[in-house]
Amino acid sequence: KIYENISKDMTVALARFDWSCLGLVKIVAVFMFLVIKSIYFAILWPFEMHRRTFLSEGRYLTSHGEMRMIAKKEADENSIISSRSQMIEVSCESSYQPVMQLYLFFPTLLMFFSGAEDTFSLNKSVTDWFSSVGDLQFWSILTSCVSLSWSFNFYQAVKKNGALGFGANPIGRILLLLSNMLQISTRLVAFILLAYSQGHGMFWQMFLFVLIHIALMSLVHHYKTKKVSTTGRRLTPFQVTYQSFLNGVSNLYLRNLILPLPDREFENKNNNKNESFRHQVLVDSIFTAENIIIVLLAATSVPGIPEYVFVFVICGHLLGLVLKGLYYYSFHIWSSVLTCKNPCSCTDSAV
């Protein structure tokens, strides 16, 4: 939307251009200003959104009456857009770092759980800890999984507009956070098993699988976006393709949904529950099938991997899905409607 406004400003400037020395100076100045503005938003977009969110929340807290309601709406929209930009940044930058780290650290991790010596330790001094590459890799992987889980969970809470906050729904928020952590960690181990099943140093096959998975998730979301584009704000083909690619990248570890604009989120929130449920089931089924195939491939081609690693990938992922299902069944804001089986009883209770 910002770049659309920049394009409109440039169009207006060109329409008002007159062939004179002053007109030439004005058009060059406008062009340079818009170029600098574009570069600023491209490089510092997350910081700009945090700045806008801070200012809008400040206006909301210091205003009264009708202006307070307007400021509240603006603050909510900026909060959603800011969290969306953070999700894009996390999905594009932070999702791939732990894959390489765990690929290098995986043998050391197996030796630690098998009780071998000369591996990393959780009981060391600060000096020894910083001098140990294994310890640094372990805590880097752990913090990456936690930060990814928290970022995804935070965006899920923002989309619920306060209904998933720790103050309003702490159990539901914790269930989704644990579900995210289990799905991310098991998916991460599955990627490493796939890489090791192709031989030593053959990392590119796993990377190719990641690209294929992103393309598949993009196609799934593209199909879903086309299905719901008749409601809310209609997206252009470029916007649909861009949204599909973003959601393909963000669906590497678990099912995420990066929505385009706040008005579309609010309009489609109540109109596409069945479509959203079918989309979740489809994506989670693809994740489960991929994990099972990877485990079977690694179990038959990589000797020496303990069985508990395969059990963790399958059972941990299923436990994450169970926790997510428990949230939707008992702690979701619409759980009383989603779990209603008898329409007559629902009508009576509602009345």
KEKE-3310 file (N, C-alpha, C; in steps of 0.2 Angstrom, whole numbers, plus 5000, padded with zeros to 4 digits):
npx = (5004:5010:5019:5011:5005:5017:5019:5007:5010:5021:5015:5006:5015:5021:5010:5008:5019:5028:5037:5049:5063:5061:5051:5057:5067:5058:5052:5063:5067:5056:5056:5069:5066:5055:5062:5072:5063:5057:5068:5071:5059:5061:5072:5072:5059:5053:5057:5051:5037:5036:5038:5027:5017:5020:5018:5004:4998:5001:4994:4981:4981:4981:4971:4953:4935:4927:4939:4947:4942:4944:4958:4960:4956:4966:4977:4976:4976:4989:4996:4993:4998:5012:5015:5014:5024:5035:5033:5035:5049:5054:5051:5058:5071:5075:5071:5079:5092:5093:5093:5105:5113:5109:5112:5126:5128:5121:5127:5135:5125:5118:5128:5129:5116:5118:5127:5140:5157:5167:5158:5146:5142:5130:5134:5145:5158:5157:5167:5172:5161:5159:5170:5167:5162:5152:5143:5139:5133:5122:5114:5111:5104:5093:5088:5084:5073:5064:5062:5057:5045:5039:5038:5029:5018:5015:5010:4999:4992:4990:4981:4970:4965:4966:4960:4968:4977:4989:4983:4969:4967:4976:4979:4976:4985:4997:4996:4996:5008:5017:5013:5018:5032:5034:5031:5040:5052:5052:5050:5062:5072:5068:5071:5085:5087:5083:5093:5105:5102:5105:5119:5136:5139:5130:5120:5112:5101:5092:5089:5084:5072:5066:5063:5054:5044:5040:5036:5025:5017:5014:5006:4995:4990:4988:4977:4968:4967:4962:4949:4943:4943:4932:4926:4927:4941:4946:4960:4974:4981:4995:4996:4990:4999:5010:5006:5004:5017:5023:5016:5019:5033:5032:5026:5035:5039:5027:5009:5005:4997:4998:4991:4984:4979:4973:4958:4954:4956:4947:4935:4935:4935:4924:4918:4924:4926:4924:4932:4944:4947:4947:4958:4968:4968:4972:4985:4992:4991:4999:5011:5012:5013:5025:5034:5033:5037:5050:5056:5055:5063:5076:5077:5079:5091:5101:5112:5114:5107:5098:5083:5074:5075:5068:5055:5053:5052:5040:5030:5031:5028:5014:5009:5011:5001:4990:4989:4986:4974:4967:4967:4959:4947:4943:4948:4948:4941:4929:4926:4914:4905:4912:4912:4900:4887:4874:4862:4849:4851:4861:4854:4844:4852:4858:4847)
npy = (4994:5006:5008:5009:5021:5029:5027:5034:5047:5050:5049:5060:5070:5070:5072:5086:5092:5104:5111:5119:5128:5129:5119:5107:5106:5104:5092:5083:5084:5079:5066:5061:5062:5053:5041:5040:5038:5026:5018:5019:5013:5000:4996:4999:4994:4986:4993:5006:5002:4998:5011:5018:5010:5013:5027:5027:5020:5028:5040:5034:5031:5044:5051:5056:5052:5053:5054:5045:5032:5032:5032:5020:5011:5014:5010:4996:4992:4996:4988:4975:4975:4978:4966:4958:4961:4958:4944:4941:4944:4935:4923:4923:4925:4920:4906:4897:4897:4888:4876:4873:4874:4864:4853:4853:4850:4839:4825:4827:4830:4817:4809:4815:4811:4798:4796:4797:4803:4819:4827:4841:4850:4854:4860:4870:4883:4900:4905:4893:4889:4899:4896:4884:4877:4867:4869:4882:4881:4872:4880:4890:4884:4880:4892:4898:4889:4892:4906:4906:4899:4908:4920:4915:4912:4924:4932:4924:4927:4941:4941:4937:4948:4951:4941:4930:4933:4933:4938:4936:4923:4913:4899:4894:4901:4896:4883:4884:4889:4879:4869:4875:4874:4860:4856:4863:4859:4845:4845:4851:4842:4832:4837:4837:4823:4819:4825:4818:4806:4806:4805:4809:4826:4829:4841:4848:4841:4841:4854:4856:4849:4857:4869:4863:4860:4873:4878:4869:4873:4886:4884:4878:4888:4898:4892:4892:4906:4911:4905:4912:4925:4932:4938:4952:4963:4964:4956:4959:4950:4950:4953:4942:4931:4936:4935:4921:4916:4921:4915:4902:4901:4904:4893:4882:4875:4873:4876:4891:4907:4921:4936:4948:4962:4972:4975:4965:4954:4955:4955:4942:4934:4928:4922:4912:4900:4886:4884:4888:4878:4866:4870:4870:4856:4850:4855:4851:4838:4836:4839:4829:4817:4820:4820:4806:4799:4804:4799:4785:4784:4788:4778:4767:4770:4776:4770:4767:4778:4781:4774:4782:4794:4794:4791:4803:4812:4808:4806:4817:4827:4823:4825:4839:4843:4838:4846:4858:4855:4853:4866:4872:4865:4867:4879:4890:4905:4904:4891:4885:4886:4879:4866:4862:4850:4847:4855:4860:4860:4869:4881:4882:4884:4896:4904)
npz = (5000:5004:4994:4983:4986:4984:4971:4966:4970:4962:4949:4950:4951:4939:4930:4933:4928:4921:4906:4911:4919:4933:4934:4930:4940:4951:4948:4948:4961:4968:4962:4968:4981:4982:4979:4989:5000:4996:4997:5011:5016:5011:5017:5031:5035:5046:5058:5055:5056:5069:5074:5070:5076:5089:5090:5086:5097:5107:5104:5106:5120:5125:5120:5120:5120:5104:5096:5103:5099:5086:5086:5092:5083:5073:5080:5082:5068:5064:5073:5069:5056:5059:5066:5056:5047:5055:5055:5042:5041:5051:5045:5033:5036:5049:5049:5042:5048:5060:5054:5047:5057:5066:5057:5057:5071:5074:5075:5087:5096:5096:5102:5115:5120:5120:5130:5128:5131:5131:5125:5123:5138:5151:5162:5166:5168:5165:5157:5151:5144:5134:5127:5121:5106:5104:5115:5112:5100:5103:5112:5103:5094:5102:5107:5094:5090:5101:5099:5086:5088:5097:5090:5080:5088:5094:5083:5080:5091:5090:5078:5084:5091:5104:5111:5113:5122:5136:5147:5144:5139:5145:5146:5133:5125:5130:5126:5112:5110:5115:5106:5094:5097:5098:5085:5077:5082:5079:5066:5062:5066:5057:5044:5046:5047:5034:5026:5031:5027:5013:5012:5017:5018:5008:5007:4998:4993:5003:5004:4992:4994:5003:4995:4986:4995:4999:4987:4985:4997:4993:4982:4987:4996:4986:4979:4990:4992:4980:4981:4992:4988:4983:4994:5005:5002:4985:4978:4968:4954:4956:4969:4975:4971:4977:4991:4992:4990:5001:5011:5008:5011:5025:5030:5032:5044:5051:5051:5045:5043:5035:5033:5022:5024:5037:5037:5029:5036:5047:5040:5034:5045:5051:5040:5034:5041:5040:5028:5032:5042:5034:5026:5036:5040:5028:5026:5038:5036:5025:5031:5041:5033:5025:5036:5040:5028:5027:5039:5037:5026:5032:5042:5035:5027:5035:5045:5063:5069:5084:5089:5096:5091:5079:5084:5092:5081:5075:5085:5093:5084:5081:5094:5095:5086:5093:5104:5098:5092:5105:5109:5100:5102:5116:5121:5112:5106:5099:5103:5109:5099:5089:5094:5095:5092:5091:5083:5088:5102:5103:5099:5109:5120:5116:5116)
capx = (5000:5014:5022:5005:5005:5022:5018:5002:5013:5025:5010:5003:5020:5022:5005:5009:5026:5029:5043:5053:5068:5058:5047:5062:5070:5053:5051:5069:5067:5051:5059:5074:5062:5052:5067:5074:5057:5056:5074:5070:5054:5063:5078:5070:5052:5051:5058:5046:5031:5037:5038:5020:5013:5021:5014:4997:4996:5002:4988:4975:4981:4981:4965:4947:4929:4927:4946:4950:4939:4948:4965:4960:4956:4972:4982:4975:4978:4996:4999:4993:5003:5018:5017:5014:5031:5039:5032:5039:5056:5056:5050:5063:5078:5077:5069:5084:5098:5094:5093:5112:5116:5108:5115:5133:5128:5117:5131:5137:5119:5117:5134:5127:5111:5120:5131:5147:5161:5169:5153:5145:5139:5126:5137:5151:5159:5155:5173:5172:5155:5160:5175:5165:5158:5146:5138:5136:5128:5116:5110:5109:5098:5087:5085:5081:5067:5060:5061:5052:5039:5036:5036:5023:5013:5013:5006:4992:4988:4988:4976:4964:4963:4966:4956:4973:4982:4990:4978:4963:4967:4983:4980:4976:4991:5002:4995:4998:5016:5020:5012:5023:5038:5035:5031:5046:5058:5052:5051:5069:5075:5066:5075:5092:5087:5083:5100:5110:5100:5108:5126:5139:5140:5125:5115:5108:5095:5087:5088:5079:5066:5063:5061:5048:5039:5038:5031:5018:5013:5012:5001:4989:4988:4985:4971:4963:4966:4957:4943:4940:4944:4925:4924:4932:4944:4948:4967:4976:4985:5002:4995:4988:5005:5015:5004:5005:5024:5025:5013:5023:5039:5031:5023:5040:5038:5020:5004:5004:4993:5000:4985:4986:4977:4968:4951:4952:4956:4941:4929:4935:4936:4918:4915:4927:4928:4925:4937:4950:4948:4949:4965:4973:4968:4976:4992:4994:4991:5005:5017:5013:5015:5032:5038:5033:5042:5057:5058:5056:5069:5081:5078:5082:5097:5106:5113:5116:5103:5094:5075:5070:5075:5062:5049:5052:5049:5033:5026:5032:5024:5007:5008:5009:4994:4985:4989:4983:4967:4964:4966:4953:4941:4941:4950:4947:4936:4923:4926:4908:4902:4915:4911:4892:4886:4867:4860:4844:4853:4864:4849:4841:4857:4859:4841)
capy = (5000:5012:5009:5011:5029:5032:5027:5039:5053:5051:5050:5066:5075:5070:5076:5093:5094:5109:5112:5125:5126:5127:5113:5102:5106:5101:5085:5080:5084:5074:5059:5060:5061:5046:5036:5039:5036:5019:5014:5019:5008:4994:4993:5000:4993:4984:4999:5010:4999:4999:5018:5019:5007:5017:5033:5026:5018:5034:5044:5031:5032:5051:5054:5055:5052:5050:5053:5039:5027:5032:5030:5013:5007:5014:5006:4989:4991:4996:4982:4969:4976:4977:4959:4954:4963:4954:4937:4940:4944:4929:4917:4924:4926:4916:4900:4893:4897:4882:4870:4872:4873:4857:4849:4852:4848:4833:4820:4829:4829:4810:4807:4817:4807:4791:4795:4797:4808:4824:4831:4847:4849:4859:4862:4873:4890:4905:4905:4886:4889:4903:4893:4878:4877:4863:4873:4888:4878:4869:4885:4894:4880:4880:4899:4899:4886:4896:4912:4905:4897:4914:4924:4913:4912:4931:4933:4921:4931:4947:4940:4936:4954:4952:4935:4925:4936:4929:4940:4934:4916:4910:4892:4893:4904:4892:4877:4885:4890:4872:4866:4877:4872:4853:4855:4866:4855:4839:4847:4853:4835:4828:4840:4834:4816:4819:4827:4813:4800:4807:4804:4815:4833:4830:4845:4851:4837:4843:4861:4855:4847:4863:4873:4860:4861:4880:4878:4866:4877:4892:4882:4877:4894:4901:4890:4895:4913:4912:4903:4917:4932:4935:4942:4957:4967:4959:4956:4959:4944:4950:4952:4935:4928:4938:4932:4914:4915:4923:4909:4896:4902:4904:4886:4877:4871:4872:4879:4898:4911:4928:4939:4954:4968:4971:4975:4958:4949:4956:4953:4935:4930:4924:4920:4906:4895:4879:4884:4888:4871:4862:4871:4867:4849:4848:4857:4847:4831:4836:4839:4822:4813:4821:4817:4799:4797:4805:4794:4778:4784:4788:4772:4762:4771:4779:4766:4770:4783:4778:4774:4787:4800:4793:4791:4810:4816:4806:4807:4824:4831:4822:4828:4846:4843:4836:4852:4863:4853:4854:4873:4874:4862:4869:4886:4895:4910:4901:4884:4883:4885:4874:4859:4861:4845:4847:4862:4861:4861:4876:4886:4883:4887:4903:4908)
capz = (5000:5004:4987:4979:4987:4981:4963:4964:4970:4956:4944:4951:4950:4931:4927:4934:4926:4915:4903:4913:4923:4939:4934:4930:4947:4955:4946:4950:4968:4969:4961:4973:4988:4982:4979:4996:5004:4994:5000:5018:5018:5010:5022:5038:5036:5053:5062:5053:5058:5076:5076:5069:5081:5096:5090:5086:5104:5111:5103:5109:5127:5127:5117:5123:5116:5097:5094:5106:5096:5079:5087:5094:5076:5070:5084:5080:5062:5064:5077:5064:5050:5062:5067:5049:5044:5059:5053:5036:5043:5054:5040:5027:5039:5055:5048:5039:5052:5064:5050:5046:5064:5068:5053:5060:5078:5076:5078:5094:5100:5097:5107:5121:5123:5121:5136:5127:5134:5127:5121:5126:5144:5153:5169:5164:5170:5159:5152:5147:5140:5128:5123:5118:5100:5105:5119:5108:5094:5106:5114:5098:5091:5106:5106:5088:5091:5105:5096:5080:5091:5100:5084:5077:5093:5094:5077:5081:5096:5087:5074:5088:5093:5112:5113:5114:5126:5142:5152:5143:5138:5146:5144:5126:5123:5131:5122:5105:5111:5116:5100:5090:5099:5096:5078:5074:5084:5076:5059:5061:5066:5051:5039:5046:5045:5026:5024:5032:5023:5007:5012:5020:5015:5003:5010:4993:4992:5008:5002:4986:4997:5006:4990:4984:5000:4999:4981:4987:5001:4990:4978:4992:4998:4981:4978:4995:4991:4975:4984:4996:4985:4982:5000:5007:4997:4980:4977:4961:4953:4959:4977:4976:4970:4983:4997:4991:4991:5008:5016:5007:5015:5032:5031:5032:5050:5054:5047:5047:5038:5034:5030:5018:5027:5043:5035:5026:5042:5051:5036:5033:5051:5053:5035:5031:5047:5037:5023:5036:5045:5028:5024:5041:5040:5022:5027:5043:5033:5021:5036:5044:5027:5024:5041:5040:5023:5029:5045:5034:5022:5036:5045:5030:5024:5039:5051:5069:5072:5089:5087:5100:5086:5074:5089:5093:5075:5073:5091:5095:5079:5083:5101:5094:5083:5098:5108:5094:5092:5111:5110:5096:5105:5122:5123:5106:5107:5096:5105:5111:5093:5085:5097:5095:5088:5090:5082:5092:5109:5103:5098:5115:5124:5114:5118)
cpx = (5004:5017:5017:5005:5011:5022:5012:5005:5017:5020:5007:5009:5021:5016:5005:5015:5025:5036:5046:5058:5066:5055:5052:5065:5065:5052:5057:5069:5062:5053:5064:5071:5059:5057:5070:5069:5056:5062:5073:5065:5057:5068:5075:5062:5050:5052:5052:5039:5031:5036:5030:5016:5014:5017:5006:4994:4996:4996:4982:4975:4980:4975:4959:4941:4930:4934:4949:4948:4943:4955:4965:4960:4963:4977:4982:4977:4986:4999:4999:4998:5010:5020:5017:5021:5036:5039:5036:5046:5058:5056:5055:5070:5079:5075:5074:5091:5098:5095:5101:5115:5115:5111:5122:5133:5125:5122:5133:5131:5117:5122:5132:5122:5113:5125:5138:5151:5164:5164:5151:5141:5135:5128:5144:5152:5157:5161:5173:5167:5156:5165:5173:5160:5152:5141:5135:5131:5122:5112:5108:5103:5092:5084:5081:5074:5062:5058:5056:5045:5035:5034:5029:5017:5010:5009:4999:4988:4986:4982:4969:4961:4962:4963:4961:4978:4983:4986:4971:4962:4974:4984:4980:4982:4997:5002:4997:5006:5019:5019:5017:5030:5039:5035:5037:5052:5058:5053:5059:5073:5074:5070:5082:5092:5087:5090:5105:5108:5103:5115:5129:5140:5135:5119:5110:5101:5090:5085:5083:5072:5062:5060:5054:5042:5036:5034:5025:5014:5010:5006:4994:4986:4985:4978:4966:4962:4961:4950:4939:4940:4937:4923:4929:4935:4947:4956:4968:4980:4992:5001:4994:4995:5010:5013:5005:5012:5026:5022:5017:5030:5038:5028:5029:5040:5031:5015:5003:5000:4994:4995:4987:4985:4973:4961:4949:4952:4950:4935:4929:4935:4930:4915:4918:4930:4929:4931:4944:4952:4950:4957:4970:4974:4973:4983:4995:4995:4998:5011:5018:5015:5022:5036:5039:5038:5049:5060:5059:5062:5076:5083:5081:5089:5103:5107:5115:5112:5098:5086:5072:5070:5069:5055:5048:5049:5042:5028:5026:5027:5016:5005:5006:5003:4989:4984:4985:4975:4963:4963:4959:4946:4939:4943:4950:4941:4929:4922:4919:4904:4905:4914:4904:4890:4878:4864:4854:4846:4857:4859:4846:4846:4858:4853:4841)
cpy = (5006:5013:5011:5019:5032:5033:5033:5046:5055:5052:5057:5071:5075:5073:5083:5096:5099:5110:5118:5123:5125:5121:5107:5101:5102:5094:5080:5079:5079:5067:5057:5058:5054:5040:5035:5036:5028:5015:5014:5014:5001:4991:4993:4999:4991:4989:5004:5008:5000:5006:5020:5016:5011:5023:5032:5024:5024:5039:5041:5032:5039:5054:5052:5055:5049:5049:5047:5033:5026:5030:5023:5009:5008:5010:4999:4988:4991:4990:4976:4970:4976:4970:4955:4955:4959:4946:4936:4940:4938:4923:4917:4923:4920:4908:4895:4892:4890:4876:4868:4871:4866:4852:4847:4849:4842:4827:4821:4828:4821:4807:4809:4813:4800:4790:4795:4803:4813:4827:4837:4846:4855:4862:4864:4880:4894:4905:4899:4886:4893:4900:4887:4879:4873:4866:4879:4886:4876:4875:4890:4891:4881:4887:4900:4895:4890:4902:4912:4904:4904:4919:4922:4913:4919:4934:4930:4925:4938:4947:4939:4942:4954:4945:4930:4928:4932:4931:4937:4927:4913:4903:4891:4896:4899:4885:4878:4886:4883:4868:4868:4874:4865:4853:4858:4862:4848:4840:4848:4846:4831:4831:4837:4827:4815:4820:4822:4807:4800:4806:4810:4821:4834:4834:4848:4847:4840:4850:4861:4853:4853:4868:4870:4860:4868:4881:4875:4870:4883:4890:4881:4883:4898:4899:4892:4902:4915:4910:4908:4924:4935:4939:4947:4960:4962:4961:4956:4952:4944:4950:4945:4930:4929:4935:4925:4912:4916:4917:4903:4896:4901:4897:4881:4873:4869:4877:4887:4902:4918:4932:4946:4960:4967:4971:4968:4953:4949:4954:4946:4931:4926:4921:4914:4901:4888:4879:4884:4881:4866:4863:4869:4860:4847:4849:4852:4840:4830:4835:4832:4817:4814:4818:4810:4796:4798:4801:4787:4778:4784:4782:4767:4763:4774:4774:4770:4775:4779:4779:4779:4794:4800:4794:4799:4813:4814:4808:4814:4829:4830:4825:4836:4847:4842:4842:4857:4861:4854:4861:4875:4871:4865:4876:4891:4899:4907:4893:4881:4882:4880:4867:4858:4856:4845:4854:4864:4864:4868:4882:4887:4886:4894:4907:4909)
cpz = (5000:4997:4982:4979:4984:4974:4961:4965:4964:4950:4944:4949:4942:4928:4928:4932:4920:4913:4905:4917:4930:4939:4934:4937:4952:4954:4948:4958:4971:4968:4966:4979:4988:4982:4986:5001:5002:4997:5008:5020:5017:5015:5029:5039:5043:5058:5061:5056:5066:5078:5075:5074:5088:5096:5090:5093:5108:5110:5106:5116:5129:5124:5121:5118:5109:5094:5097:5102:5089:5081:5089:5088:5073:5073:5082:5073:5061:5068:5073:5059:5053:5063:5061:5046:5048:5057:5046:5037:5046:5049:5035:5030:5044:5054:5046:5043:5056:5060:5049:5052:5066:5064:5055:5067:5079:5078:5085:5099:5102:5102:5114:5124:5124:5127:5135:5130:5129:5122:5125:5133:5146:5160:5168:5167:5163:5154:5148:5142:5134:5124:5119:5112:5101:5109:5116:5103:5098:5108:5109:5094:5095:5106:5100:5088:5095:5102:5090:5083:5094:5095:5081:5081:5094:5089:5077:5086:5094:5082:5078:5091:5101:5115:5115:5119:5133:5148:5151:5142:5139:5144:5137:5123:5124:5127:5115:5105:5111:5109:5095:5091:5097:5088:5074:5076:5080:5068:5057:5061:5059:5045:5039:5045:5037:5024:5025:5028:5016:5006:5016:5016:5009:5006:5005:4992:4997:5007:4996:4989:5000:5001:4987:4988:5000:4993:4982:4991:4998:4985:4982:4994:4992:4979:4983:4994:4986:4977:4988:4994:4983:4988:5002:5001:4992:4979:4970:4960:4956:4966:4979:4976:4976:4989:4997:4993:4998:5013:5014:5011:5023:5034:5031:5038:5052:5050:5049:5041:5039:5030:5027:5022:5032:5041:5032:5031:5046:5047:5035:5039:5052:5046:5032:5036:5044:5032:5027:5039:5040:5026:5030:5041:5034:5023:5032:5041:5029:5025:5038:5039:5026:5029:5041:5034:5024:5034:5042:5030:5026:5040:5041:5027:5028:5045:5057:5072:5077:5087:5091:5095:5082:5078:5090:5087:5074:5079:5093:5090:5080:5089:5100:5090:5088:5102:5104:5093:5099:5112:5106:5099:5111:5124:5118:5108:5105:5098:5106:5104:5089:5087:5097:5090:5086:5089:5086:5099:5109:5102:5105:5120:5123:5116:5125)
residu = (LYS:ILE:TYR:GLU:ASN:ILE:SER:LYS:ASP:MET:THR:VAL:ALA:LEU:ALA:ARG:PHE:ASP:TRP:SER:CYS:LEU:GLY:LEU:VAL:LYS:ILE:VAL:ALA:VAL:PHE:MET:PHE:LEU:VAL:ILE:LYS:SER:ILE:TYR:PHE:ALA:ILE:LEU:TRP:PRO:PHE:GLU:MET:HIS:ARG:ARG:THR:PHE:LEU:SER:GLU:GLY:ARG:TYR:LEU:THR:SER:HIS:GLY:GLU:MET:ARG:MET:ILE:ALA:LYS:LYS:GLU:ALA:ASP:GLU:ASN:SER:ILE:ILE:SER:SER:ARG:SER:GLN:MET:ILE:GLU:VAL:SER:CYS:GLU:SER:SER:TYR:GLN:PRO:VAL:MET:GLN:LEU:TYR:LEU:PHE:PHE:PRO:THR:LEU:LEU:MET:PHE:PHE:SER:GLY:ALA:GLU:ASP:THR:PHE:SER:LEU:ASN:LYS:SER:VAL:THR:ASP:TRP:PHE:SER:SER:VAL:GLY:ASP:LEU:GLN:PHE:TRP:SER:ILE:LEU:THR:SER:CYS:VAL:SER:LEU:SER:TRP:SER:PHE:ASN:PHE:TYR:GLN:ALA:VAL:LYS:LYS:ASN:GLY:ALA:LEU:GLY:PHE:GLY:ALA:ASN:PRO:ILE:GLY:ARG:ILE:LEU:LEU:LEU:LEU:SER:ASN:MET:LEU:GLN:ILE:SER:THR:ARG:LEU:VAL:ALA:PHE:ILE:LEU:LEU:ALA:TYR:SER:GLN:GLY:HIS:GLY:MET:PHE:TRP:GLN:MET:PHE:LEU:PHE:VAL:LEU:ILE:HIS:ILE:ALA:LEU:MET:SER:LEU:VAL:HIS:HIS:TYR:LYS:THR:LYS:LYS:VAL:SER:THR:THR:GLY:ARG:ARG:LEU:THR:PRO:PHE:GLN:VAL:THR:TYR:GLN:SER:PHE:LEU:ASN:GLY:VAL:SER:ASN:LEU:TYR:LEU:ARG:ASN:LEU:ILE:LEU:PRO:LEU:PRO:ASP:ARG:GLU:PHE:GLU:ASN:LYS:ASN:ASN:ASN:LYS:ASN:GLU:SER:PHE:ARG:HIS:GLN:VAL:LEU:VAL:ASP:SER:ILE:PHE:THR:ALA:GLU:ASN:ILE:ILE:ILE:VAL:LEU:LEU:ALA:ALA:THR:SER:VAL:PRO:GLY:ILE:PRO:GLU:TYR:VAL:PHE:VAL:PHE:VAL:ILE:CYS:GLY:HIS:LEU:LEU:GLY:LEU:VAL:LEU:LYS:GLY:LEU:TYR:TYR:TYR:SER:PHE:HIS:ILE:TRP:SER:SER:VAL:LEU:THR:CYS:LYS:ASN:PRO:CYS:SER:CYS:THR:ASP:SER:ALA:VAL)
# end
